[in-house]
Amino acid sequence: MKRLSLILTVLLALGFASLAQAQATRTWVSGVGDDVNPCSRTAPCKTYAGAISKTATNGIISTLDPGGFGAVTVTKGILIDGSEQIAGVLASGSSGVLVNAPTTDVVVLRGLEIHGANFTGVNGVQINQAKAVFIEHCRIQNFGANGIRALNTSNTIPVHVSNCEIRNNVTAGILSNPTGTGQVSFDVSESLIANNNASGIDVFGPSSLTLTRCVVSNNPNNVVVESTTSSGSLDSNTIINGANGVIVGSGGTPTVRLVRNLITGNSSNGIVNAGTSRCFGGNVIENNGAGNNNCSTPNILGQ
């Protein structure tokens, strides 16, 4: 009996040790790693999917060297950090990063090269649920649908996109279409959204867009705020060389506020209104096919 008790004690201790190892606060991936490893710095994993199962909630997955680290589903708070490396996420037949975390958890994606494998990938980043999502210093391109798509189905979720390049996707660079009771607020800053085949940024349903110091160019519709339950705030952006610069309302009557934006070179319209475009000071809206004077309330000062 004592011998059996000792064996059980040893097995239990080994089990706890294995669990602790599997849930490290910080794990590592490498182009020459292996997912059977514990994902430590000296024995890194091969893929982000392999590392996430061995990383504790609110932990960090760091990238040791350049490599392709595969598509990943994020089911908890995590920071996936590819900074200063070529941290490739190649997605074929799936989304590059699928975020489906608890509403209490924050997800951060930093320094990733997310590629749709010649348009066979679905969305670069698909967001179903989380407390908040931060997408920083990432390049997202060549997806068969969207660069970033928010589908949040339950809570109100802020999505922060900064210093990113989102280009050459079949539908939209950024698409927000929350379902159910979900609401999404996109905060996009210091980013390039270019050469997507339908829209640069498209928000509809209960969504808000804050766009600051971005270049949105060469998309058929550069910025679209569609629904009555949508809204937009555009500050200090360059919106150029599409067919339409800013579409305010497509099946709805939203309100979009604009200040200090350059909207030019759009072949059809600078601004298209079905809703309300409130233009504050400093906007330059000219040299578009039409819609150069389409501000619903132009030259608002301090109101």
N, C-alpha and C positions, 0 to 999 in steps of 0.2 A: 504494500500500500504506500509506504514512504517513497519507494522507488517510483511508483506511478505518479505520485504527487510531485516529485522532483522533475520528472519528464514533462508533466503538464506545465509546471512553472517555467521551465526552460523554453518550451514551445510558445507559451504566452509572451514571454520576454522577447523572443525572436520575432513574433508577430508584430508587437508594438514597435520594435526597431525597424522592421520593414515598412510599416505604415508611416513612421516618422520620416524615413528616407524617401518614401513615395510622395510626401507632402512637404518638400523643402520650400522655404520662403523664396529662395532664388535658385533658378535652374539655368542650364546653358545648352545651346545647340551649336553644332559645327557642321560644315560641309563634309567632314570626314567622321562624323559621329555615328552612333548606333542607338536605336531606340530601346535596345535591351539594357543599355547603361542606366545608371541612376540619374543622369543629367547633371552631374556635378561639373565643376570647371575642368577637372582633369579627366573626367569620363562623360563627355557631353552626349546628348541625344542627337538624332539625325533630323527630326522634324518638329515643328511646333505642336502638332497633334500628339506626338510622343511625349513632349515635355509638359504639356498642360495637365496631363493626368498625374504627373509627379510634382506639381507645383501647388502650394497651398493657396487658398482663397486670398486675394489681394497681394499675391506674390508677383515676382518678376521673372520673365523669361528673357535672358540676354543672349546676344548673338556673338559668338567668338570670332568668326571669319566669314568670308563670302560663301554663299551657297544657295541652293533652292530648297526651301524648308516646307513646302507643301501647304495645301489648304487646311484650314483649322476651324472647328466649331468651338466657340467660347461659351461656356456654361457657368462661369463664375467671374467675380472681379479679378482682373489680371492686367498687367502691363506686359505687352509683347514689344520688345525693344530691339530694333535692327540698326540702331544709329551707328554711323561711320562704317557700315559694311554694305555689301550688296546682298540685302536680305530678301531673297526672292520668294514670292508666294505665287506659284503657277497653278491656275485652276482650269481644269477641263471638265465640262459636264456638271460643274457645281459652282457655288460662290467661293471666292477666295477666302473670305473670313465671314463666318456666320455668327452673329452675336445673339445669343439667347440666354442671357444671364438673369438672375433674380433681380427684382426691382430695388433691392438694397445694394447692389454691387455696381461699381464703376469699372469700365473697360477702357484701356488706353492702348492704341496702336501707334507705334512711333518708328519712323525710318524704314518703312517696308516698301518693296517694289512688288506691287500686286498686278499680275498680268493674266489676261483672259485667254491665253493660248490660241491666238488667231480666231478670236470671237467664239470659241467653244465654251468658255466659262460663262456663267449666268450673270451674277452681280459681283463687282469687286468686293464690296462690303455690304452685307445685308444685315440690317438691324431689326430684330424682332422685339427684343426686350432687354432692359438694363435700367439702372438708376440714371446713368449718364454715359455717354461715349465720347472719347477724345480721339481724333485722328490727326496726327501731327507729322509733318515732314514726310509724307508718303507720295508715291507716284502710282496712279491707278489708271490702267488703260487696256484697250482691246477686249472689252467684254461684250458678249452677245446681247445683253440688256443694258444695265446701268453701272456707272462707276460706284456710286453709293446709293443704296435704296433703304429708306426707313419704312418699316411696316408695323411699327409698334402697335400692339393689340390690347394693352391694358392700362399702362400708367402714362403720366406726362413725362416725356424724356427729352432732355437737351442733348443735341449732337453738336460738338464743337469741331470744326475743321479748320486747321491753320497750316499755312506754309506747304500746301499740297499742290500737285499737278494732276488734273483729272482730264483725260483727253481720249478721243477716238473710241468712244463706246457707241453701240448701235442705237440706243434709245437716248438716255439722258446722262449727263455727268453726275448730277445729283437729283434724285427723285424722292419726294416725300408724299406718301399716300397712306397715312395711318388708318387702321380699321378698328372696328369695335368701339371701345371707349377711349382708345389711345389718342394722345396728342403729341406732336413733335415740334420742337423749336430748333431750327438750324441756325447756328452762328458760324459763318464762313468768313475767314479773314486771310489776307496776304496770300491768296491762292490764284492759280491759273486754271480756268475751266474752258477748254477749247476743243473745237473740231469733233464734237459729238453729233450724231446724225439726226437727232430730233430737237433736243433742248440742252442748253448748258445747265440750267437749274430749273426745275419744275416742282412747285409745291401746290398741293390741293388737299381738300379735306381740312380738318382741324390742325393746321400747320402754320408756323410763322417762320419767316426768313429774315435774318439780319446779315447783310452782305457789306463787308468793309474792306477797302483797299485791295480789291480783287481785279483781275483782268478776265473778262468773259468775252470770248471772241470766236468768230467763225463757226458758230452753231446756227442752224436755221432759225430757231427761236432762242435768243440768248438767255433771257430771264422771263419765266412765266409764273405768275401768282394767280391761281385759277378760281378758287371757290370763295363764296361769301364768308365762309369760316376760316379763310386763309388771310394772311397779312404779310406785308413786306416793309423793311426799312433798309434803304440803300444809301450808303455814305462813302464818297470818295472812291468810286469804282470807274474803270474804263470798260465800256460795253460797246463793242465795235464789230463791224464786218459780218453781221449775220443777215438774215432776212428781216427779222423784227428785233429791235433792241430790248424793250420791256413790254410784255403783254400783261395788262391789268384786267383780269377777268376773262375766263374762258368757260362759260356756263355758269358764272357767278358774278358777284359784285364786291370784290375785296377792296381794301384800301392799301395803297402803297405810298410810302413817304420817301422822297428823294432829296438829297442835299450833296452838292459838290461832285456830281457825277459827270463824266464825259460820255455822251451817247452819240456816236457818229458812224457814218459809213455803213449803216444798215440799209439794205437795198429796198425794202418795202416800207418800214415805219421805224421811227425812233421810239415812240410810245403808242401803244394801242390801248384804248380805254373801253372797257365795259363797266368797270368799277370806277374807283376814284384814285387819281394820282395827285398827291399833294406835293408840289415842288417848292422846296425852300431854296435859299440862296446858293449861288455858286454852281448851278448846273449849266453845262454847255450841251445843248441838244440841237445839232445842226448837221447838214449834209447827209441826211437820210432821205430815202425815196419819198416819204411823206411823214406825217406825225411829228414834225419838228415843234409844233405849237400845241401839242395835245395834253399839256398839263391841265387837269381839271381845275386846280387852284394854283396858278403860277405866282411866282415872286412873293411867297409868303415870308414875312420877316417877323421872327419872334412870336409867332402864334402857335 
